[in-house]
Amino acid sequence: MGGRRLSRRDVLSRLGAAAGLGWGWSSGRVAAAGDPVRSFLLSRQGCGRATGYAESNKIVSWRRRTHMAWLDSPPEGFRVRVRSRDRDTGEWSPMVTVGDAYDNHGGPALTVDSEGYLHLVYFPHHHPMCYRRSRRPGDASEWEEEIRFGERLTYPTLVCGADDTLVLSARRSFADRPWEVELWERPPDARWQRRRVLLRSRHPGYSHFQESLAWGPDHRTLHLFCRFHERSDRQAYGRLQTVAYLVSPDAGRTWTRSDGTPVSLPATPDSAEVLARGGADHNRLLRAGALSVDAAGRPHVVYSDEKGGRSRLILARPNGDGSWDRTDVSHFLPVEFQGRLLLAPAGVTFTSGGEMVVAAQIEPPVDGASTWGGPGNEVVAFRSRDGGRSFTFFPVSRPDGRRAHWLPNLERATGHNRVPEKPGLLYTGGGPGAKNTDLLSNHVFFATSA
């Protein structure tokens, strides 16, 4: 394939060929390259962002049960759903509706505290955030009363501190000044409190940050990875994009670069630690994935870098002196998939045994057509047993040539949960819709190694 952009007819032809190879469902030539994967259909009412966004953790394993949350769009409106699976027996719980969402951007973020109580935030697209806690530990069947907080928030990321304080980041929009990312906290049995502004765009108007949070093993060091997306207009979406990193040694009070250089808040692309710069003005599309931290306390971030019809998926790790090790995960694609675009949404996680898993989207480049939610989108994963020096590839979704499989959301540690050796992965089957308010009938899948 090389760097040649394919026609839609070529795309559909190659999708059929991939299906014939098994694409992770049989003992075909491609599936044999890695662990077999089994996908379970959770819903046929998924919305256009049913499992987006990758930075909002949606899967938590606690003891022998795995809990997952997503966003449906039945005829009555947008609904946050939760379901649980017993990993010993494979038995599934009934589906539970936790609350409403404003539109397809109002999907959930999930975490668990030290006692096993589940915590869920959801609802907004430029509105107050909604929060609920499960009534019993390890049980997603019933939830306490809904609590609302904040103003004009979107895209929550939720983690739980060592003392069970909930820590949340979310984008804050404004009509007349640059948009920001706020940091909120909720100590046990207390109210949600806005603590500080973490990030700020340098320009007024629409901005996006894709920030994700992860604890170090000391449960005090808090890592943040993001992509500043600035200056959109009618001619270009995101003229300036900056992939960046920050770390806090004291649970979010103060922040530095990876070498310890202090960063004044709110951080901008001029003060944060920059890994890559791009955007429409640079003909370079950058997308950030969700980060994780290994048992030694070293953060691992993943982002895609698309330019000139080619895309790289970069795994990066700081060395402590301001330099970063970078690995292009795209090099580990089998020959059948070389030349396809390997992109974020993406995420990286570490299992309880220390193995690394990376999940991402893959799609053929298509001439003159948008690939956002198009039928060529599929979900793939990579597993490393040597700290990221080498990876085994395995497909996750099975293409049918008619619908996208995309928006992967990989199970990650959020404070008190341990990621099992077979981490869970949610993804959406179906298109994005024409509007944020479209009520669709997309498929929602949960995948794990067989």
N, C-alpha and C positions, 0 to 999 in steps of 0.2 A: 504493500500500500504506500510506503514512504510518506511524503507530506502531501500527496495529491488529495484534493477535496473531492468527495464522492457525490454523485447524483443521488436523488432519492431512490431511483430504481436499483442502483448499486447497493444502497443501504439495505433495502428490504431483501434483496437477494442474499446478502452476506448474513443478515439476521437469520434467514432460514437455514443457511449452512451451519451457523453457530448452534441453532437448536438441534440439528442433526448430530452434532458432536457431543450432545448431552448437556452442556452448559451447567455443570454442577449437579445434575439430577441423575446421571447414570454413570456407567463405567466407560464412557466415551473418552476419546483421546485427550480433550481439554480437561475434563474433570479429573482424570488420573494424575494430573500435575499437583493436586493438593487434596486437602480433606474434603470429603463429600459434604454437601450442605443440604439441609432440609428446610423448606419454607412452609409456614402455616398461615392459612388465610384467616385473618382476624376479623375483617369487615369488608362489606361490599358498598359501604356508604362513605368512604373516605373523601375528604375535600381536596382542593387543589394543592394544599400544603400539608397533607395528612400527617406526615412524619418529619416535616421541616420544623425547626431549623437545627442543623447539626450541633450547634453550640448549646442548645437547650436539651440537657440530658433527659431521656424519656424511659430508661430501663434501669431498674434497681433489683439486684438479687440480695435477698436477706435470708440467711440460713438455707433451707432447701426450696424456697419459692422465689420465682422471678416475677416481678411486677412491671407492667408496661403501660404507657399512656400515649394517646394519639388524638387526632381531631377528625371527627366525622362531620358530614353535612347532609343529614336526612332532610326530608321535605319541611320539617318544622324549624330548621335552622342549624347553626353550627353547635356541635356538642362535643365536649371533652369526654373521652371514654377511657376506661381502665380495665385491664384483665390480668389474671395471674396464672402461672403455670407451676405445677409441682415437678421439679426436675428429677425426682426419683421415679415417679409413676407416669409422668407425661400428661397427667390429668389437667384439664383447663377449667378455670372458674367461669361462671357466667360473666357476661360483659356488664359493666356498671357505668352509668352516666354520672359524672361528677358535677358538671356545670356547663354553662353556655360560653360561647366565645363571640366576640363582636363580628369577626369575619375570618377569612382563612389564614390570617396572621396571628390569631389568638391561641395557638397551640400551647400545650403544657410543658413545664419543666418539673422534674421529679427528683426527690432525694429522700433519705431515711436518716433518722437520728440513732443515738446509741442504744435506745430501748426498742428500736424496731418500728416506731411510728413513721408512717409515710407522710410526706409533705409535698403539696402540689400547688404551683402557681400557674395562672392561665388568664385568658380572656382578651387582653387589650390590643388595639391597634390605635395608638394615640389616645388612650383612655386609662383610668385607674386599673391597677393590677388586682386580680382576685386570688385568694389563698384559702386552702382547706387542709386540715390534718385528719388522718385516718382515726377512727374511734378506738381501734385496737391495734396493738403492735403486729406487724407482719400480715395485716388483713386489709385488703383494698375494697371490701364489700360495703362498708359504711363510712361516712365522712362527717366531721363536725361542721358547724355552721360556716358559711362563707364570710370572709373578711375582705374588705376592699381598702386599698391604700395607694398613694401616689397620684400624679397627674401626667397625662399625655405620655404614657409608657408603652413600650413595645419590646419584644424579643428578650424574655427573661433567661438568665443563667442562674442556677440555684445550687449551692453547696451547703454542707452542715459542718459547723465548727466542732472542736474537741469538747466544748462545754454545751453542745447542742444548740448554740446560737446559729440561726439560719443566716446565710449571707447571699444576697441577691444583687446582680447587676442587670440594668435594663436601659435601653435607649430612651432619652427624654427629648421630645420635639418642641419647638417653639415657632411662633408665627413671625417673629421679628429679630431673631438672633441665632447664632450657631447652635446646632443640636449637640447634645451631650450624652454621656453614659453616667448614670447615677449608681452609687453603691448604697444598698439598704441592708439593715440587720434586724433580726427579731430574736432577742434573748428568750430563753425558755419562759413561758407563761407571761410574756410581755407583749407590747405593741410593736408593730413594724416602725422603724425609725430610719429616716434618710440621714446617712452619715456624711457623705461627701460626693463631690463630682470627680469622677476618675478620668474621663476622656472628654475632649471637646474638639469639634471641627474648627478649622481655621476660617471657614466660609459660611455665611448664612444659607438657609435653604436646605433641601433634602440631603441627608447624610445617613450613612449606615456604618456599623462598626464590627459586626461579626465577632464580638468578644466572647471568649470562653475562659472559665476559671478552673483551677485544679490545685489541690493541696499537695504540699510535700509530705514525706513520711513522718515528719515531726508534728504534723497537723497544726502548724503555726505559720509556716511559709506558704504564701498564697501566690500562685503564678497566674498571669493574665496574658493571653495572646489575642490579637485583633487584626482587623483590616480597616483602616480609615478609608471611607468611600465618600469623596467630596466633589462638589461642583458639577451637578447634573443640570442640563438644559434641554431644549428641544432638539438640538443637534447631537448631543452626546450624553450617555448615561455614565456618570462617574469619570469626569475628566482627570481626576487625581485619585490614585489608590496607593496606600502605604501599608505594608505588612509590618507589624511591630509587636514588641514584647515588653512587659514590665514584671517585676517581682516585688512582693512585700514580705519582709522578714518578721512582721508583727501582726499577722492576720488582717491586713488591709489598712492599717493606720498610716504607715509611711511606705513609699515606693521607690525603687531604684532600677537601674539597668542591671544586666547580668553580672557586670564586673563590680557592682556595689556603688556606682555613681548615683547620687540622689537625683530624683526627678520631682520637680514641683508639680503639684496638681492644680487644675486638670492638665493631664498630659496631652500633647498634640503630636502630629508627625514631625515637628521640629525638635521635640524634647524626648520622646520615647526612643527605645532602642529599635532601629530600623533594620529589617532583614531584606526588604525589596521595595522598590518604588515603581509604579506603573500608572495605568489608567488610560482612558481614551486618547488623551493628548500625547501619550507615549506609545500608542498602538500595542499596548501590553495589558492583558486582563489578569488581575490578581484576585484570588479568592482564598480566604482563610478557612481552615478546618478546626476541629476541636482538639485541644492539647491534652496530654496526660503526663504524669511524672513517674519515673521508675523507682524501684526500691532503694536506690542509692541517692535519690533526691534530685536527679537530673531531669529537667523538663524536656519533652519531645513535642515539637510542633510540626504541623503538616499544612502545606498550602500549595495551590496550583498556580502555574505561571504559563499563560497562553499567549503566543505571539506568532504571527506569520503562518497560521494554519496548523501549528504544532503546540502541544501542551506537555509540560513536565509536572509531575507531582513530587514536591520536595519535602523530605523529612529532615528537620534541622534540630541540632542540639548545641547548647552553649558550652564553651570550654572554660568559662569563668574569667577570662581575660578580655572579653569583648569580641572574641572571634567565635565562629560557629562552624561545626561540622555539618555538611549537607550531603544527603544521598538522594539521587533521583530514582524514586521507586519505579518510575516508568521503565527503567532498564530491565525489570524483572517480569515484564509482560511476556507471555509466550509469543512465538513468531506469528501465530494466527492473529494476534491483536496489536502487533506493532503498527504504529501509524495512527491508531485511534487516539482520541483525546482523553487522557486520564485527568480528572478534574475533581475539585471540591464542588459541592458539599462532600466533606471527608472528615475522618476522625482517626485518632490513634488511641489505643488502650493497652494496658498491661494486665495479664491474667494473674491470679493468685500465685501461680507457679513462676511468674517472671517472664513469660513469653509475650512478645509484642504482636498486636494485630492492628492493621491499617485497613480501613474501608473507604471506598471512593466510588465515584461515578465514572463510567466510560461511555464514549459515544463516537461514532464515525463523524468526521468533518463533512458537512453537507453544503454544496454550492448554493448560495442565494436563498437559504432558508434558515430560520431560527432553530437552534437545537434545544432551546429551553423547554423541557418536558416533551420533546419529540419522541417518536417511536424507536429511535436508535439508542436512547439512553438505557443503560443497564448498570447493575450494582456488582462490584467485584471486591475482593478482599485479598490481603497479603498477610502471611504469618512469618515471624522471624523467631528463631530459637537461639540466635547468637547476638542479640542486642542491636539488630539493624544492619549487620554487615551483609547478610543475604536474606532473601525472602522467598517463600513458596507462594505461588499465585493460585487462587481458586475463585471461579465464578460463583456468584450468589443467586442472582435472578435468572429466570429462563425466558429468553425473548420469544415473543409470538408474532412480531412484525406489525402489530396493530396498536400497542400501547407502550408508553414509557414505563420503565422500572427505575426509580430514581429516589432522591432525597434520603440517602442512607443515614441512619442515626444509630451510632454504635454505643453499646453499654460501656460506661466509664465509672471510675471511682469518684464519689462525690463527698467523701468524708468518713462514713462508717460502713459502707457496703464494700464487699470484696468481689471483684470480677471473677467469675468462675473460669475454669479452663476452656469451656466452650461459651464464650461471651455471646450475648444476644445482639441482634441487629434488626431494626425496623426499617422498612422501606415502602414506598408508595407505588402502586401500579395504576397508571392513568395520567392524563394530562393536567396542566395547571389551571385550565379554564381561561376565559377571556377577561374576567373581572374578579376582584378579591371577594365579591359577594356571591359568586356562582355556587349553587348547590349541586354537587357532582355525585357520581356513584363510582368513585375510584376504589380499587382494591387496596387493602392494607395488610402487609405481610410481616410476620416475625420469623427470622431465620436464625438457625444455629447449626453447629456441626452435628452430623448424625451420630 
